[in-house]
């Protein structure tokens, strides 16, 4: 029994040391843009361009800003996020709400955003990384 246990431990150590179990963090740094759809309690439905600029990434965390076009003028807010190894689960936040991200492929990123309260709103978009 001890021999089997030691064999399993040795096999696991080999997998980890050779990188077989290692998962690289996807790179999110860059400029991503696309059309968004938004519905809000007060303002109703509207669309427009969304541009996400991720300026820094350290491991599985990132920071940047999201710029949105609106009839009253463009708005831009900072945001911060984190994700699980491999990028399967991604979350973010700004001063007022929460983001959920999903990396479709290396250059396509879906996001949804939600705020609660008196001016509740939800928005989703598919963003494509600019070369």
Buried (B, 14 or more C-beta within 10 A) or exposed (E): EEEEEEEEEEEEEEEEEEEEEEEEBBEBEBBBBBEBBBEBEEEEEBEBBBBBBBEEBEEBBBBBBBBBBEEEEEEEEEBBBEBEEEBEEBEBEBEEBBBBBBBEEEEBBBBBBBBEEEEEBBBBBBBBBEE
